Each structure stands twice: as structure tokens, then as C-alpha cells.
Amino acid sequence: MGRARDGGEVRRLYQDVADEIRALIRAGQFPPQTRLPAERDLAQQLNVSRPSLREALIALEIDGTVEIRMGSGVYVLEPTDRGPTLTRALGESPTELMQARVAVEGAVALLACARVSPAFLDRLGTVGTAMLGAVEAGVDPMAQDRAFHMAIAEQTGNSVLSRIVASLFDERYSRISARLSSRYEDRRSWMAAAEEHAAVLRALAARDSLAAQAAMTRHLQLSAERWIDP
């Protein structure tokens, strides 16, 4: 959870963890060109979860402090100048973002189920087909993914919920979330998401509100596992 500093800025956990790692680097514990300890060991040393550590490392990579080499490890880079002393905000924590989406969008699916119409089901079906087409063509299907979730939010008839869902989804475009996506999202993960969307659509078509809520919750939980903690 974020902590406020003087001036009212809310600090995300990944910023604080990144600052701790940077301080250890500057103190000489991790010299340039050396590899940081394994993720599990470093998380234990800093007493944080592995997803929070992963977010912090991505923030450090973005500001040029470390380089993440997939399959090899995380390496400290040679400092080009004094560099930042505090990690700047790069968007909401992806971990907290997905926790919020699970809480909100499960309820949204339940509410939308009471207002299901043929036109709404057709709209979702069209979006689902377009998403599969984008994945098959190797095109980023994020726009279709957003359209699917927004269609369900709008079907509730609650403009506040629609704005909340839009705001949460659009955090996927932040620098830290986009960097995670570039590392862990691929054709297989998007195909899995499309299949989960189909399960949500089937529950909505059956007018089964509890099944729709469960299908949406499961979809977002699995998405978080694929995206944040693969």
C-alpha cells in the first residue's frame, strides 16, 4: 500500500523497494557488472514478496540502474552519472492493480447479468472474435481486451463503475505495466485470456449471475498469475 511523504506524494511499495536496492548498490554491496542475488533470496533479504520485488527491479531497469537478462539474472550497470536517489512513480503497482480489478470486476459481471440483452451478447461475441483475430495475426489485442471489459461495465448501467473499470484497465498502459507486458505476455497468454472471456460470455448468456461473477474473478486471477507472477 502506498505511503505519503512530505508534500502529499503517495509512494508505491515498488518505489520504496527499488530505493532500498539502489542504496545497497551505492553502498558497494552489489558492485557494477555483478549479478544481484536470486529473486527468492533477495526478496527474503528485503522482506518483500517476489511480485513486489519484480516490480522494483523493473523500475530500476527503466531508470538505468540494472539490466534484466531473461534466463540469466539481474545485473548492476555502470553508473553514467549520479542518477536518481529516489525512484519516481511509473504507474500503479501491477500487483495492487490486479487485486483491485478482481474485487471490482467480479461484482460488475454479477450486476451486468441482470441486464443481459441479445444486442449486448452480440457485442461481446463480436469483440471476442476480433480479439482472437488479432492474436492469430500477431497484433496486440489490448484494444479488444479493453472493449470486452468495458462492454460488461457499461451494461451495468452504472456510470461510476464504468469509469472505475476504465481507469483500472488503462493503468495497463503505464510504464511499469507496459514493461511487464513486454516481458511476460505472448500469444499463448492471450489465447488463454480469450478462452476465459468466452467462459464469461457463456455465463452471461445463461443469465447465471454467480457463474458470471466466478468466471470473471477466475479470469482476472489467472491473468494476474500470467502477467505478474509467471
ROVEX-24962 format. One record per residue (C-alpha): residue number from 1; residue in one letter; x negated, y, z. Coordinates in pm, whole numbers, plus 32768, in hexadecimal, padded with zeros to 4 digits. Example, Ala and Ser with C-alpha at 12.3 -4.5 7.8 and 13.67 -1.06 7.14 Angstrom:
ROVEX-24962
{vomar=1; tinu=A; east=7B32; north=7E3E; up=830C}
{vomar=2; tinu=S; east=7AA9; north=7F96; up=82CA}
This chain:
ROVEX-24962
{vomar=1; tinu=M; east=8000; north=8000; up=8000}
{vomar=2; tinu=G; east=7F80; north=815D; up=7FAF}
{vomar=3; tinu=R; east=7EEE; north=823E; up=80B8}
{vomar=4; tinu=A; east=7F01; north=83B7; up=80AF}
{vomar=5; tinu=R; east=7DC2; north=8482; up=80CA}
{vomar=6; tinu=D; east=7DA0; north=85F5; up=8113}
{vomar=7; tinu=G; east=7E54; north=86B8; up=8006}
{vomar=8; tinu=G; east=7F6B; north=85B9; up=7FE7}
{vomar=9; tinu=E; east=7EC8; north=84D2; up=7EE6}
{vomar=10; tinu=V; east=7F42; north=836D; up=7F0C}
{vomar=11; tinu=R; east=7E21; north=8278; up=7EF6}
{vomar=12; tinu=R; east=7E64; north=811E; up=7E69}
{vomar=13; tinu=L; east=7DC2; north=7FF2; up=7F0B}
{vomar=14; tinu=Y; east=7CF0; north=7FAA; up=7DD6}
{vomar=15; tinu=Q; east=7C58; north=8107; up=7DF1}
{vomar=16; tinu=D; east=7BEB; north=80CA; up=7F58}
{vomar=17; tinu=V; east=7B5F; north=7F71; up=7F04}
{vomar=18; tinu=A; east=7AA3; north=7FFF; up=7DD9}
{vomar=19; tinu=D; east=7A12; north=810D; up=7EB8}
{vomar=20; tinu=E; east=7994; north=8005; up=7FAB}
{vomar=21; tinu=I; east=78E8; north=7F44; up=7E94}
{vomar=22; tinu=R; east=784F; north=8084; up=7E07}
{vomar=23; tinu=A; east=77C9; north=80DC; up=7F5F}
{vomar=24; tinu=L; east=7724; north=7F84; up=7F7B}
{vomar=25; tinu=I; east=7688; north=7FB3; up=7E23}
{vomar=26; tinu=R; east=75FC; north=8109; up=7E81}
{vomar=27; tinu=A; east=7579; north=807E; up=7FC8}
{vomar=28; tinu=G; east=74AB; north=7F85; up=7F00}
{vomar=29; tinu=Q; east=7567; north=7E4A; up=7F60}
{vomar=30; tinu=F; east=75B8; north=7E0C; up=7DF1}
{vomar=31; tinu=P; east=74A0; north=7E9F; up=7D17}
{vomar=32; tinu=P; east=74CF; north=7EF5; up=7BA6}
{vomar=33; tinu=Q; east=74CA; north=7DCE; up=7AB4}
{vomar=34; tinu=T; east=7523; north=7CD6; up=7BC7}
{vomar=35; tinu=R; east=7664; north=7C10; up=7BD5}
{vomar=36; tinu=L; east=7760; north=7C50; up=7CE6}
{vomar=37; tinu=P; east=77BE; north=7B2A; up=7DC6}
{vomar=38; tinu=A; east=78C7; north=7A3C; up=7D48}
{vomar=39; tinu=E; east=7A27; north=7AC8; up=7D59}
{vomar=40; tinu=R; east=7A91; north=79E6; up=7E76}
{vomar=41; tinu=D; east=795D; north=7A3E; up=7F47}
{vomar=42; tinu=L; east=7974; north=7BB3; up=7F07}
{vomar=43; tinu=A; east=7AE8; north=7BB5; up=7F5C}
{vomar=44; tinu=Q; east=7A99; north=7B0B; up=80A6}
{vomar=45; tinu=Q; east=797E; north=7BFD; up=80ED}
{vomar=46; tinu=L; east=7A61; north=7D29; up=80B5}
{vomar=47; tinu=N; east=7B90; north=7C7F; up=8157}
{vomar=48; tinu=V; east=7C76; north=7CBB; up=802F}
{vomar=49; tinu=S; east=7D42; north=7BDF; up=7F47}
{vomar=50; tinu=R; east=7CAA; north=7B6D; up=7E00}
{vomar=51; tinu=P; east=7DAC; north=7C2A; up=7D2D}
{vomar=52; tinu=S; east=7D5A; north=7D6D; up=7DEA}
{vomar=53; tinu=L; east=7BE6; north=7D2D; up=7DB7}
{vomar=54; tinu=R; east=7C20; north=7CEC; up=7C46}
{vomar=55; tinu=E; east=7CD4; north=7E39; up=7C25}
{vomar=56; tinu=A; east=7BB4; north=7EE9; up=7CD6}
{vomar=57; tinu=L; east=7AB2; north=7E4A; up=7BF0}
{vomar=58; tinu=I; east=7B76; north=7EB7; up=7ABE}
{vomar=59; tinu=A; east=7B80; north=801B; up=7B48}
{vomar=60; tinu=L; east=7A04; north=800C; up=7B75}
{vomar=61; tinu=E; east=79DA; north=7F89; up=7A13}
{vomar=62; tinu=I; east=7AAB; north=80A8; up=7989}
{vomar=63; tinu=D; east=79CE; north=81AB; up=7A36}
{vomar=64; tinu=G; east=788E; north=80FD; up=79C2}
{vomar=65; tinu=T; east=7812; north=8074; up=7B0E}
{vomar=66; tinu=V; east=7826; north=7F03; up=7AB1}
{vomar=67; tinu=E; east=7851; north=7E26; up=7981}
{vomar=68; tinu=I; east=793D; north=7CFB; up=798D}
{vomar=69; tinu=R; east=78BB; north=7BE1; up=78B2}
{vomar=70; tinu=M; east=79C7; north=7ADC; up=7886}
{vomar=71; tinu=G; east=7948; north=7987; up=78EA}
{vomar=72; tinu=S; east=7807; north=7A15; up=797B}
{vomar=73; tinu=G; east=7858; north=7B06; up=7A93}
{vomar=74; tinu=V; east=7852; north=7C75; up=7AF1}
{vomar=75; tinu=Y; east=7709; north=7D30; up=7AC5}
{vomar=76; tinu=V; east=7699; north=7E7C; up=7B57}
{vomar=77; tinu=L; east=763B; north=7F78; up=7A4A}
{vomar=78; tinu=E; east=751B; north=806C; up=7A51}
{vomar=79; tinu=P; east=759F; north=81BB; up=7ACB}
{vomar=80; tinu=T; east=7599; north=82C0; up=79B8}
{vomar=81; tinu=D; east=75CF; north=83DC; up=7AAF}
{vomar=82; tinu=R; east=764C; north=840D; up=7C0E}
{vomar=83; tinu=G; east=77A8; north=83A8; up=7B9D}
{vomar=84; tinu=P; east=78E8; north=83B6; up=7C6A}
{vomar=85; tinu=T; east=78E4; north=8384; up=7DDF}
{vomar=86; tinu=L; east=7A56; north=8332; up=7DEF}
{vomar=87; tinu=T; east=7B1B; north=825C; up=7D00}
{vomar=88; tinu=R; east=7C25; north=8324; up=7C4C}
{vomar=89; tinu=A; east=7D87; north=82A6; up=7C25}
{vomar=90; tinu=L; east=7DB6; north=81DD; up=7AE5}
{vomar=91; tinu=G; east=7F25; north=8188; up=7B17}
{vomar=92; tinu=E; east=7FEA; north=80C2; up=7C14}
{vomar=93; tinu=S; east=7F5E; north=7F7C; up=7C99}
{vomar=94; tinu=P; east=7FC9; north=7E6D; up=7BA1}
{vomar=95; tinu=T; east=7FFF; north=7D81; up=7CC8}
{vomar=96; tinu=E; east=80EB; north=7E73; up=7D78}
{vomar=97; tinu=L; east=818D; north=7ECB; up=7C2D}
{vomar=98; tinu=M; east=81F3; north=7D63; up=7BEC}
{vomar=99; tinu=Q; east=826C; north=7D36; up=7D52}
{vomar=100; tinu=A; east=834E; north=7E63; up=7D1F}
{vomar=101; tinu=R; east=83CD; north=7DE1; up=7BD2}
{vomar=102; tinu=V; east=8427; north=7C91; up=7C6C}
{vomar=103; tinu=A; east=84EE; north=7D3F; up=7D7D}
{vomar=104; tinu=V; east=85A3; north=7E30; up=7C94}
{vomar=105; tinu=E; east=85DB; north=7D71; up=7B53}
{vomar=106; tinu=G; east=8664; north=7C37; up=7BF5}
{vomar=107; tinu=A; east=877C; north=7D0D; up=7C84}
{vomar=108; tinu=V; east=87A3; north=7DC0; up=7B37}
{vomar=109; tinu=A; east=87DE; north=7C76; up=7A81}
{vomar=110; tinu=L; east=88E4; north=7C16; up=7B82}
{vomar=111; tinu=L; east=899E; north=7D5F; up=7B56}
{vomar=112; tinu=A; east=8987; north=7D54; up=79DB}
{vomar=113; tinu=C; east=8A29; north=7BFE; up=79DA}
{vomar=114; tinu=A; east=8B74; north=7C97; up=7A47}
{vomar=115; tinu=R; east=8B79; north=7D73; up=7910}
{vomar=116; tinu=V; east=8B0C; north=7C78; up=7806}
{vomar=117; tinu=S; east=8BA5; north=7CB3; up=76AE}
{vomar=118; tinu=P; east=8B73; north=7C14; up=7556}
{vomar=119; tinu=A; east=8AC5; north=7D4F; up=74DC}
{vomar=120; tinu=F; east=89D4; north=7D44; up=7601}
{vomar=121; tinu=L; east=8981; north=7BD6; up=75C3}
{vomar=122; tinu=D; east=8949; north=7C20; up=7454}
{vomar=123; tinu=R; east=8861; north=7D3C; up=74B2}
{vomar=124; tinu=L; east=8791; north=7C5B; up=7593}
{vomar=125; tinu=G; east=8787; north=7B4C; up=748D}
{vomar=126; tinu=T; east=870B; north=7C40; up=7387}
{vomar=127; tinu=V; east=85FC; north=7CC2; up=7470}
{vomar=128; tinu=G; east=8593; north=7B5D; up=74C3}
{vomar=129; tinu=T; east=8573; north=7B05; up=7353}
{vomar=130; tinu=A; east=84A8; north=7C3E; up=7312}
{vomar=131; tinu=M; east=83C2; north=7BEE; up=7436}
{vomar=132; tinu=L; east=837F; north=7A8E; up=73B4}
{vomar=133; tinu=G; east=833B; north=7B1E; up=725C}
{vomar=134; tinu=A; east=823F; north=7C14; up=72E9}
{vomar=135; tinu=V; east=818B; north=7B03; up=73AC}
{vomar=136; tinu=E; east=817D; north=7A20; up=727B}
{vomar=137; tinu=A; east=80F5; north=7B3E; up=71A9}
{vomar=138; tinu=G; east=7FE9; north=7B91; up=72A9}
{vomar=139; tinu=V; east=8086; north=7CE4; up=72F2}
{vomar=140; tinu=D; east=809C; north=7D6F; up=7453}
{vomar=141; tinu=P; east=8202; north=7D1D; up=74C4}
{vomar=142; tinu=M; east=8207; north=7E14; up=75E4}
{vomar=143; tinu=A; east=8312; north=7EED; up=753F}
{vomar=144; tinu=Q; east=83FC; north=7DC2; up=751B}
{vomar=145; tinu=D; east=83B1; north=7D55; up=767F}
{vomar=146; tinu=R; east=8410; north=7EB0; up=76FB}
{vomar=147; tinu=A; east=854C; north=7EB1; up=7625}
{vomar=148; tinu=F; east=85BC; north=7D68; up=76C0}
{vomar=149; tinu=H; east=8597; north=7DDF; up=7826}
{vomar=150; tinu=M; east=862C; north=7F35; up=77DB}
{vomar=151; tinu=A; east=875D; north=7E9C; up=7730}
{vomar=152; tinu=I; east=87AC; north=7DD9; up=786B}
{vomar=153; tinu=A; east=8776; north=7F08; up=794A}
{vomar=154; tinu=E; east=8857; north=7FE0; up=7870}
{vomar=155; tinu=Q; east=8966; north=7ED6; up=7876}
{vomar=156; tinu=T; east=8990; north=7F0E; up=79ED}
{vomar=157; tinu=G; east=8A23; north=8063; up=799E}
{vomar=158; tinu=N; east=8945; north=80F7; up=7AAD}
{vomar=159; tinu=S; east=8868; north=820C; up=7A25}
{vomar=160; tinu=V; east=8791; north=8212; up=7B60}
{vomar=161; tinu=L; east=8739; north=80A3; up=7B37}
{vomar=162; tinu=S; east=86EF; north=80DC; up=79C8}
{vomar=163; tinu=R; east=85F9; north=81F1; up=7A1F}
{vomar=164; tinu=I; east=8554; north=811B; up=7B29}
{vomar=165; tinu=V; east=8529; north=7FF4; up=7A3D}
{vomar=166; tinu=A; east=849C; north=80DA; up=792F}
{vomar=167; tinu=S; east=83A9; north=817A; up=7A21}
{vomar=168; tinu=L; east=832E; north=802C; up=7AA6}
{vomar=169; tinu=F; east=8307; north=7F99; up=794A}
{vomar=170; tinu=D; east=824F; north=80C6; up=78C2}
{vomar=171; tinu=E; east=8140; north=809D; up=79C8}
{vomar=172; tinu=R; east=80D1; north=7F7E; up=78E6}
{vomar=173; tinu=Y; east=803A; north=8091; up=780B}
{vomar=174; tinu=S; east=7F5B; north=811C; up=7920}
{vomar=175; tinu=R; east=7DE3; north=80F4; up=78F8}
{vomar=176; tinu=I; east=7DBC; north=7FE6; up=7A00}
{vomar=177; tinu=S; east=7EEA; north=7F1E; up=7988}
{vomar=178; tinu=A; east=7E83; north=7F3D; up=781B}
{vomar=179; tinu=R; east=7D26; north=7EBD; up=786D}
{vomar=180; tinu=L; east=7DBC; north=7D91; up=7921}
{vomar=181; tinu=S; east=7E9A; north=7D4D; up=77F5}
{vomar=182; tinu=S; east=7D74; north=7D55; up=7707}
{vomar=183; tinu=R; east=7CC3; north=7C4C; up=77D5}
{vomar=184; tinu=Y; east=7DD7; north=7B5A; up=7831}
{vomar=185; tinu=E; east=7EF8; north=7B7A; up=773C}
{vomar=186; tinu=D; east=7EF1; north=7AAA; up=7601}
{vomar=187; tinu=R; east=7FD9; north=79F3; up=7513}
{vomar=188; tinu=R; east=8016; north=78D9; up=760A}
{vomar=189; tinu=S; east=8075; north=79C2; up=7726}
{vomar=190; tinu=W; east=8160; north=7A87; up=7648}
{vomar=191; tinu=M; east=8205; north=7948; up=75C6}
{vomar=192; tinu=A; east=8242; north=78E2; up=772F}
{vomar=193; tinu=A; east=82DF; north=7A36; up=7774}
{vomar=194; tinu=A; east=83C1; north=7A11; up=7643}
{vomar=195; tinu=E; east=8438; north=78BD; up=76BD}
{vomar=196; tinu=E; east=8483; north=7952; up=7813}
{vomar=197; tinu=H; east=8548; north=7A6A; up=776E}
{vomar=198; tinu=A; east=8616; north=795E; up=76BE}
{vomar=199; tinu=A; east=8663; north=78BF; up=780F}
{vomar=200; tinu=V; east=86DD; north=7A0F; up=7893}
{vomar=201; tinu=L; east=87B5; north=7A3A; up=775D}
{vomar=202; tinu=R; east=8850; north=78E2; up=7788}
{vomar=203; tinu=A; east=88AD; north=792E; up=78F1}
{vomar=204; tinu=L; east=8946; north=7A7C; up=788C}
{vomar=205; tinu=A; east=8A08; north=79D7; up=7771}
{vomar=206; tinu=A; east=8A93; north=78DD; up=786C}
{vomar=207; tinu=R; east=8B00; north=7A01; up=794C}
{vomar=208; tinu=D; east=8A43; north=7957; up=7A6A}
{vomar=209; tinu=S; east=89C8; north=7A7C; up=7B3A}
{vomar=210; tinu=L; east=88F8; north=79B0; up=7C2F}
{vomar=211; tinu=A; east=8853; north=78EF; up=7B15}
{vomar=212; tinu=A; east=8808; north=7A37; up=7A61}
{vomar=213; tinu=Q; east=876C; north=7AC8; up=7B9B}
{vomar=214; tinu=A; east=869E; north=798B; up=7BD0}
{vomar=215; tinu=A; east=862C; north=797F; up=7A65}
{vomar=216; tinu=M; east=85BC; north=7AE9; up=7A69}
{vomar=217; tinu=T; east=850A; north=7ABF; up=7BB6}
{vomar=218; tinu=R; east=8457; north=7989; up=7B38}
{vomar=219; tinu=H; east=83F6; north=7A37; up=79F5}
{vomar=220; tinu=L; east=8356; north=7B5C; up=7AAA}
{vomar=221; tinu=Q; east=82A9; north=7A7F; up=7BAA}
{vomar=222; tinu=L; east=8211; north=79AB; up=7A94}
{vomar=223; tinu=S; east=81B5; north=7AE6; up=79D5}
{vomar=224; tinu=A; east=80FC; north=7B65; up=7B07}
{vomar=225; tinu=E; east=803C; north=7A1F; up=7B23}
{vomar=226; tinu=R; east=7FD6; north=7A2A; up=79B5}
{vomar=227; tinu=W; east=7F81; north=7B9B; up=79B7}
{vomar=228; tinu=I; east=7EF3; north=7BE5; up=7B0F}
{vomar=229; tinu=D; east=7E79; north=7A9D; up=7BA2}
{vomar=230; tinu=P; east=7E2F; north=79B0; up=7A82}
